[in-house]
């Protein structure tokens, strides 16, 4: 389906040694950007969604803080929002699996 693909627009190592990823999710979801860091052990930090269901997506960021990326990807995979076949959290799962 057109629009299901996310795009990683930035993937760089910062001065603090953290890998920072910025991605644009599918147009099928409400969020327009996903930013997060991965530490050397592959754990998620500083997850921030731009737009979308603000309270819920802030909660997701807090719940995933320090979680291994592989575990987060498995947990969030396949979450479907309103019959769209994906969701803001499913998009994150897809991004994490691609790294």
KAURKA-V450853 format. One record per residue. RES is the residue in three letters. SS is DSSP state (helix for helix, strand for strand, loop for the rest). PHI is phi in whole degrees, 0 to 359 (* if undefined). NEAR is the number of other C-alpha atoms within 8 Angstrom. Layout:
RES/SS/PHI/NEAR ; RES/SS/PHI/NEAR
//
This chain:
UNK/loop/*/3 ; UNK/loop/296/4 ; UNK/loop/92/8 ; UNK/loop/283/9 ; UNK/loop/276/7 ; UNK/loop/269/11 ; UNK/strand/223/8 ; UNK/strand/276/10 ; UNK/strand/260/8 ; UNK/strand/205/8 ; UNK/strand/212/9 ; UNK/strand/218/7 ; UNK/strand/269/9 ; UNK/loop/276/8 ; UNK/loop/299/5 ; UNK/loop/276/5 ; UNK/loop/85/8 ; UNK/loop/277/11 ; UNK/strand/274/12 ; UNK/strand/252/13 ; UNK/strand/242/13 ; UNK/strand/238/12 ; UNK/strand/225/13 ; UNK/strand/254/11 ; UNK/loop/284/15 ; UNK/loop/306/11 ; UNK/loop/290/8 ; UNK/loop/284/9 ; UNK/loop/248/13 ; UNK/loop/282/9 ; UNK/loop/287/12 ; UNK/loop/246/12 ; UNK/strand/201/11 ; UNK/strand/230/15 ; UNK/strand/238/12 ; UNK/strand/198/12 ; UNK/strand/246/12 ; UNK/strand/237/13 ; UNK/loop/277/11 ; UNK/loop/298/8 ; UNK/loop/269/6 ; UNK/loop/81/8 ; UNK/strand/264/12 ; UNK/strand/279/15 ; UNK/strand/217/11 ; UNK/strand/58/9 ; UNK/strand/290/13 ; UNK/strand/223/10 ; UNK/strand/260/13 ; UNK/strand/257/8 ; UNK/loop/65/9 ; UNK/loop/97/11 ; UNK/loop/283/8 ; UNK/helix/311/8 ; UNK/helix/297/6 ; UNK/helix/295/7 ; UNK/helix/286/11 ; UNK/helix/295/10 ; UNK/helix/297/8 ; UNK/helix/300/8 ; UNK/helix/302/11 ; UNK/helix/291/8 ; UNK/helix/293/6 ; UNK/helix/272/11 ; UNK/loop/306/11 ; UNK/loop/82/7 ; UNK/loop/281/9 ; UNK/strand/301/10 ; UNK/helix/302/11 ; UNK/helix/297/8 ; UNK/helix/293/8 ; UNK/helix/298/11 ; UNK/helix/299/13 ; UNK/helix/294/8 ; UNK/helix/294/6 ; UNK/helix/268/11 ; UNK/loop/300/10 ; UNK/loop/86/7 ; UNK/loop/296/10 ; UNK/loop/247/10 ; UNK/loop/258/9 ; UNK/loop/53/4 ; UNK/loop/73/6 ; UNK/loop/278/9 ; UNK/loop/83/8 ; UNK/loop/200/14 ; UNK/loop/201/12 ; UNK/helix/300/11 ; UNK/helix/284/9 ; UNK/helix/295/13 ; UNK/helix/298/12 ; UNK/helix/299/12 ; UNK/helix/303/13 ; UNK/helix/297/10 ; UNK/helix/296/11 ; UNK/helix/300/10 ; UNK/helix/294/8 ; UNK/helix/278/5 ; UNK/loop/280/4
//
